């Protein structure tokens, strides 16, 4: 966005046009406690060389030399360069809503292929052409279930991503929707018994995440049976869809939604990402966003059109299903290219690679005295670690060795203070995992490790470098 400076005369003219005598009068409706009463604490103006030097220093602080073990909904996976080459093509990079299908066949086909791939991965009958991100896709699924069941109660697992829960709470806050939370067990999974007790005839849907926020695979079949006995729908949110390369998709769910960032979209400081939503064909009229369909002309030639568009700008507001976002077409194309590059076998191999590395890391950490992985349920590429001391001090020690050690779960779960959520993907080498375990070991012993000591202890026998 361009910066448009306004002189004092410009401001005075605008105030006259709006009928206000001052800036304070213009913003009188803003509560006083929310107004800025002093200048922002910003540095003075910098010359161009100074600005370049500032960014050079900032870049050095986030160098690729760091190993990231942070997941929690944003995953560091390898990003093939061919994706950027294709995305940079003008017909994709600068495209807009394909209102005229006769000149938008490339974009429409890309959306159609994305829908097809998501439907295949989730085991659902139909998928839309993407949504804003995983959190709003989960919210869209909740609103969809409320419309379909005409009920006003929601039951969700405490293992659902905390920020996804916050987004849903924001949207249903003034809609008279009752929210009930189900705890987790020692397995790191939602308690099936507590879930059964929480359900009643007013429950519209049960919402779980699998793999859940702790990385544990939920028992979606048992959860579906419990929900369906009370006429409620099951929504399964998937924040790490790479798991679908080896984990059986939640076929018993009514709606599967989530985040497709893992499919070749860089972490990029939190976005933009790409959400998805898939469901059964009988629910298609209540799907949010847009649906691209395949058709044939009078000469039998295949073409693609917008089959369903349910946003406010397309239909009457009272009939609309959403106005959050109709699609993230560019990043849906990103995910489509990524999945096509890998193929079925490649996706499975990559998922197995993530699984093997995560389990290797967990074994290495459990070998350190005072370290535990408290949850017993099966996990994919994330798991919870109980730190052998103060977790913030441990994270500092790891950062000194250029390892970003994970997410402190105490931020969202007070009962898990000094527990870390650790994620291991294909981008983390075995040597880095051995180095991480050695930092834990020396942290536990109370010694401040040097990088030389860590490298020597992590190296194979007979290899001194």
N, C-alpha and C positions, 0 to 999 in steps of 0.2 A: 504494500500500500504506500502510495506517495505521501510525503509530508507537505501539507499546504499551509504555509504560514499566514497568519492574519495580523494586520496592523491594528493599532488602537482605533483608528477610524473605521476599519472593516468591522470590528467588534461592535462599535457604537451603532453602525448602520444596521447590523443584524438585530441588535436589541430593540432598536426603534421599530423594525419590521415585525418583531414578535410582540411588541407592546410591553416591553420590560424596561425598567430604568437602570438595572445593574445585573451583573452576573449572579450576585447573591439572590436577587429576586427571581431570576430565571430558574435557579435550582432550589427554590424555597421548599419544594415538595420532598426533597431528599432529606432524611433525618439528620440532625446536626451531628450526631455521633458518627455518621458515615462520611462526613465531609472532610476533605483535606484542609487542615488549618495552617500548614506550614509547607514550605517548598520540599519537594522530594530530595532525599539525601543522595544526590547523584554527583559524580565527579564533574569538574569543569569541562569545557569543550576541548577536544583533542585534535591534533593535526592528523592528516592521513597516515604518515609513518607511525605515529603513536598508536593509532587504531589498529594498524596491521600488526604491530608488535604485541599489542594486547591480545589479539586473536591467536597469534603464534604461541604465546605463553599458555593461553587457555587450551589450545589444541594439544600442547605437550602434556598437559595434566590429564588428558583423556586419550592418551596414546594407545595404540593397539597392543602394546606390550602387556597391558592388563588382561588378566583372565577373569571373566565374569561368571559367577555362579548364582546369579540372580535370575529368577524366572517370574513366578507369581502373576502370570498372565501376559508377559512380554518376553519372548524367547529368542535367544541369539542362535540363529541357524545360518548355515552357509548360504550366501546369496549369489547365484550364478550371474556373471556379467551380461550374458545374452539377454536376461530380463530387461536390464536398463536399455540395451540397444533397441529392443522392440518397443518398449514403453515410450522411448523418445521420438518415435515416428509421429509426425504431425497429426495424422488422422486419429491417433489415440490420445496424444498428450493434450491437444487443444479441442477435443470433441466436447459436445454438449448433449443435452437430452435428445434422443433420436425420435423427434416428433414426426420426421419425414422418413419412413423406412426405406424408401427408394434410394436415398443417398446415405443411409446409415447401416448398410448391411454388415460391414466389418465389425462395428461396435455391437450390433445386435447379436451377431453370431458369437462374439466373445462372451457376452452375457449368457447366452444360451449354453455354451460349453461350460461355463462356471456353474450354472444351475445343475447341469448333468453330473458334473464331477462331485458336487456337494451331495446330491441325492444318492449317488453310488457309495460315497464314503459313509454317510449317516444311516443308510439302509431305509431312508424314507422314500415316499412316492413322488414328492415334488419339493423343489427348493426355489426360493426367490433369487433375484439377481443381485443379492448382497444388501447389507445394511451398514449403518455408520460404524459400529464397533461391537465388541463382545458384550459390553455392559448394556448398551441400548438394545441390542438384539435380544438379550434376556428379558429386558423390560417389555419389548414388543411381544414376546411370547406370552408373558404374564397378561398383558392387556388383551391379547387374542383369546386366551383361556377364559378370562372374565366375561368377554362378549359371548363366547360359545356356550358356556355353562349357565350364564345369567346368575352366577353366584358371587358372593363378595368376601370370600375368605381364602387366604393363601397360606400354605404350609411350606416352609423351606428349611433346608439343612444348614446347620451352622458351618458346615464345611463348604458352602457356596462362597465364592470370592467376596470378601467384605465390601469391596467397592462396587461390585455388581448389586449387592444388597442395598447399598446406599442410593444407587441410581433408581432402583425400583421403589424404595421408600419415598423418594422425592416425587415420583410420578403418581403414586397412589395416595399420597398424604391427604388430599382433600376429596377423595372419591368414596369414602366410607368403607374402605377395604380393611379387613382385620388381618393382621400378620401374626403367624405363629412360627416359632423357631424350634427345631428339633436338634438335640445335642448329638455329639459324636461319642463313640466308644473307644476302648483302648486299641482297637484296630485302626483308628483314624477314619472310620466310616460312620455314616449316620446310623443311629440306633433304630433298628427296624421295630422293636417293641415300642419305643417312645413315639415313633412315627404313627404306628397303628392307633395309639392312644390319642394322638393329636388330631386325627381325621374325624370329620363328622359330615352330615348331609349338606352342610353349607360350604364345604370346601370346594373351591373351583379347581385348584391345581396344587400339585406337589412339585417343588423346584429343587433339583439337585445338580451338582456338578460332578462330572467324571471324565478324566481323573479330577479329583476335587482339589480344593486349595492346598491341601497337604500333600498332593501328588498321589493319593491313594485311589484305587479303582473302586467305585461304588457298586453295590449289588442291585443293578437297575431292574432286573427281572423281578426280584422280591419286592422292590419299592413300587413297581408298576402294579403288581397284584394287589398290594395294600391300597393304592390310590384308586384303582378301578373298582374295587369292592364298594367304595363309597361314591362312585360316579364322578370322581375327580379325574382330571387329566394329569399326565406326567410330562413335565418339561425337563429335559436334560441339557444342561449348558456345558459346552466343551471349550475350554480356554486353550488347550494344547491339542489341536486336531491331528498333529503328527501321530499321536497315540492310536488313531484309527487305522494306522498301517498294520498294527498287530493285535489291537484289542477289538473284540467283537463289538460292533456298533449297537447302540441301545434300541434294538428293534421293537421293544415293547413300549417305547415312549410314544407320546402323541405329537410332541414337538421337540425337535433337536435344534439347538441354536448355539451361537458362540462366536469365537474370534478366529479368523483365518490368517492372522499375522505370521504364524509359523511358516506359512507357505511362501517363503521368499520375500517377505516384506521386512525391511530393516527395522531394528528396534527404534532408532531415530528419536530418542528423547520422549517417547510416549505417543507417537502418532505422526500422521494419520494412519489408521488401521482399516480393517475391513471385517464387518460382521456378516454372519450368515444365519439363515433360518430355513429349516426344512420340516415338512409335516406330511400328514396323510391327505390324499386328494379330496376327501369329503370335506375337509376344512378350508379348501382353497379360497373360498369367498371372503374369509376373514383374515387372510394373509396380509401382512403389511408390505409396503414397498411395491415393486413392480415384478411382473412375470413376463418373460420373453418366450414366445411360442414359435413353432416351426409350421410353415404353411407352403402350399404349392399353387402356382398360378395356372392359368388355363392351358398352358403348354407343358405343364408338369415340372416346371423348374422350381427348385427348392428356394424358399426365402424365409426371412425372420421378421416378426412384428411384435410390438408390445401387445400382449394378449390381455393383461390385467394391470391396471394402474389405479391404486386406491388412495392416493394422497389427496389432500384438500384441494390442491390446484386443479385436479383432474375431475373430481366429482363433488357432490354436495357435502358440506362440512359434516352434517349429521350422519352421513353414510361413509365417511372416510375412516380408514382404519389407522392412519398414522400421518403425522407431519414431522417426524424426527428426521427421516432421510429416506429417499427412495432407493438409492444405491451408491456404492463407491466403485464406480465402473473401472477406473484406472487401476485400483489396487485389486479389484476382482480379476482383471486381466493379468496382473502380476501373479496372483495365486494360480490362475489357470495355466500360464506359461510354466510356472514352477512344477506343477503337478504333471503336466505333459512331458516335461524334460525328464522327470524321475520315472514316470510310468508306475504300474502296479508293483512290479518287482523292486524297483528302486525305492519306492516309498516304504515297502516292507523292510528292505535292507537297512535303510536309514533309521527306521523306528527301532529295529533290533540293535543297531549300533548305539543309539541313545540309551536303550534299556541296559545293555551290557556295561556301558561306562558308568551309568548311575549306580548300578549294583556293585560295581568294582569300588567306586568312591565310598559307598556306604560300608562296605567290608573294611576298607582301609581305615575309616574313621572309628568303626567299632573296635578296632584293634588298639586304639589309644585308651589308656586308663582314664576313667571318668567321663568318657564320651558314650552316648547311647543314641540309638534310633528308636524312639519310644513306641511308635505305632507298628502294629504287627501285620496290617493289611498289605496286599500286593501294591506295588507302586510302579510308575513308568519312569520318567526321567527327573522327577522331583521327590524329595523325601525330607523329613523333619529330623533335625539333629539337636540333641541336648548338649549344650556347651559345657566344658569342664571348668566353669568359672563365669566371670562377668562377660556377657556376650559382646558388649561394646568394646571392651579391651581386646577381646579376641579378634573382632573385626578390624581394629586398628593394627594389630600385629599382622593380620593377613594383608591389609592394604600396604603395609611397609614392604611386603614381598610382591606387590603388584597383583594381588588376588582380591577381588571383590567377593567376599565370602558368603553372601546370601542375604536373605531378608530376616530381620529380627521380628519374630511372630508376636512378641509382646506388644507391638504397635496395634495389632488388631485383636489379639487374644490375651488378655491379662493373665490367664492361667498358664500361658506358655512363655512366661518371661524367661529369658536366657535360653530360648530355643531358636534355632535358625531353620529357615526353609531354604534348602540347597537344591539347585538345578544343574544338571550336567547334560550338555548336548554334545554333538559331534565336533563343536568348535573348541572343546577343552581336551588337551592332550593328556595322555597317561602320565607323562612326566610332571605336568602341572598338578594332577591329582595327588601324586606321590609327594610333591612339594607342599601341597596343602596339608596333608596328613602329618608331615614333619613339623609344620608350624603349630598344629594342634598339640603334638607331642611335647614340643619345647615350651609351649604356653602352659601346658599342664604341669611341667616340671618347674615352672617359674623362671626359666632362663629366657633371655632375649635372644632369639636366633639370628645369626648372620646369614646373608644370602649364600655365602661360600659353604657354611655348614649344612644348610638345607640342600644345596645342590649335591654335595658329596654324599649325604645320607640317602637322598632319593635316587642316586645313580645306581645302576646294576653293579653287582660285585665285580671288581677288577676293572671298572671304568672310572678312573679319577680324572675329572676335567675341571 
